């Protein structure tokens, strides 16, 4: 059961690392759950069922929710209700299990936003094509940059000596 959770966390990190490099989106990791307060009572935070990643896509600022799931894992009923509510209000919500799929959804929403500007006479067809191509190039560059950073981190980790776990109840100081 722990493996899918790790996979979902890795996917979220990859998506965030790529999208945070783009100028045409605002992206945040959305947290929800429960924690104890100082008196020990459990207090909930966040919206039940909300997507893991919330993206505000230019030029209209439309909301895009990305629910990260391990391949084959389904959304909870609360996540489905949240997604349906966002879509009913003109936003977008998708379940994703792959970085390229998530990036494709972001580019698709950006393209739809540009086409609405075209329909309103705020952009020409040539400007829409130019901005769409620029966004695709920026996305590809962001993926390459994020992959390079990740590779450097993994290389540094591979050269680090493994820490040996100390028995419970022992001090972390050597020789004790």
Secondary structure as the mmCIF struct_conf table of DSSP 4:
data_model
#
loop_
_struct_conf.conf_type_id
_struct_conf.id
_struct_conf.beg_label_comp_id
_struct_conf.beg_label_asym_id
_struct_conf.beg_label_seq_id
_struct_conf.end_label_comp_id
_struct_conf.end_label_asym_id
_struct_conf.end_label_seq_id
HELX_RH_AL_P HELX_RH_AL_P1 UNK A 2 UNK A 19
TURN_TY1_P TURN_TY1_P1 UNK A 20 UNK A 21
TURN_TY1_P TURN_TY1_P2 UNK A 23 UNK A 24
STRN STRN1 UNK A 25 UNK A 29
STRN STRN2 UNK A 33 UNK A 36
TURN_TY1_P TURN_TY1_P3 UNK A 38 UNK A 39
BEND BEND1 UNK A 40 UNK A 40
STRN STRN3 UNK A 42 UNK A 45
BEND BEND2 UNK A 46 UNK A 46
TURN_TY1_P TURN_TY1_P4 UNK A 48 UNK A 49
BEND BEND3 UNK A 52 UNK A 52
STRN STRN4 UNK A 53 UNK A 57
TURN_TY1_P TURN_TY1_P5 UNK A 58 UNK A 61
STRN STRN5 UNK A 62 UNK A 68
TURN_TY1_P TURN_TY1_P6 UNK A 71 UNK A 72
HELX_LH_PP_P HELX_LH_PP_P1 UNK A 73 UNK A 76
HELX_RH_AL_P HELX_RH_AL_P2 UNK A 77 UNK A 88
TURN_TY1_P TURN_TY1_P7 UNK A 89 UNK A 90
STRN STRN6 UNK A 92 UNK A 96
BEND BEND4 UNK A 97 UNK A 98
HELX_RH_AL_P HELX_RH_AL_P3 UNK A 99 UNK A 119
TURN_TY1_P TURN_TY1_P8 UNK A 120 UNK A 121
BEND BEND5 UNK A 122 UNK A 123
HELX_RH_AL_P HELX_RH_AL_P4 UNK A 125 UNK A 159
BEND BEND6 UNK A 160 UNK A 160
HELX_LH_PP_P HELX_LH_PP_P2 UNK A 161 UNK A 167
TURN_TY1_P TURN_TY1_P9 UNK A 168 UNK A 169
BEND BEND7 UNK A 172 UNK A 173
TURN_TY1_P TURN_TY1_P10 UNK A 174 UNK A 175
#
